[in-house]
Amino acid sequence: MIQLEGDYLEGGGQLVRNALALSTITGKPFEVNNIRKGRKVPGLKAQHIHCVEALKKLCNAKAEGVEPGSTWLRFEPGKIEPKTVSVDIGTAGSVSLLLQSLLLPAMLAGGKVRLKIRGGTAGKWAMPFDFFNEVFVPQLRRYADIDCKLVRRGYYPKGGGEIDLKIKGKYTFEDLASAPKIDLVKQGYLMQIKGASHASADLEKAQVAERQAGAAKQVLSKLNVPAQIATTYSETLSTGSEITLWAVFSLQEDDVDVSNPIRLGADALGEPGKRAELVGEEAAKKLLSEIESGVAVDSHLADNLILFIAVFGGQLKTSEITDHTKTGVYVVEKFLGKCLDIDEKNKIIRKI
């Protein structure tokens, strides 16, 4: 039984989500104590509980301590079975955070998996849908055929967003040695900027999505590359807005290599009383900072790629090695042994 300390470094829910994913694909059970101990409201939240419940369906797992506020969890995985799993978080709990537990097991299931998830598609401290779909998922297509459809957006506090994700892995846990390695160290040439600026339908008259996009374009104009930011409005349960931007690079000056995507992302969330222009500027300035760092992986993407570097192999260079990232390495090495090297000076993480 693997033992984990839930208050290690960053001490957040990502530790639990990563442990659930690794436990499921390795078949190794675990216990974790002091879950989210340093948080204002410690213990498991709704989205963590739904991670466990979804994996119960996907791999017939057994679990104890699965209740709101629990600071202890015991999880025993079964065999992963390709199937359709539906999850309704019931709040604006992040869809993308839930997927941190489900993606790897779904990709290594040995068949088609369909995940239908309801919850929040944009929120604080979580990867928004467009970042997930346009920055993260392109990296995973090395290992699986992935079709991700946004059915409905969901903002805080009511959520109600929905995605439909179809995954068919190209490899199993037994044949990982034949899988391609991630190699994201060189940034290459900046080819274009793309983005998605969106808001709830009740903000359309105020042109919130357009104002977010316009402000972002103005900040990014200094880059002298094409910039396309789509603007949309949706009928949603709660009022909200968000903008995600991503920079597309290539190691070849004349064309983008789709087999080795290099994308840096950034986002900003609208809030009551916060001018739309400030939201757009915030996201653009974050993206500029990532671009100017000269790396191939932004700090948020790095957090999410740790499991995939550990399982499939490879290396990445990021703008910042965060406590989130170090926590991810801690969990990986509990399940897979010493397999990752962190070069703090050059901000490179590689499988050894």
Order of alpha helices (4+ residues) and beta strands (2+ residues): beta-alpha-beta-alpha-beta-beta-beta-alpha-beta-alpha-beta-beta-beta-beta-alpha-beta-beta-beta-alpha-alpha-beta-alpha-beta-beta
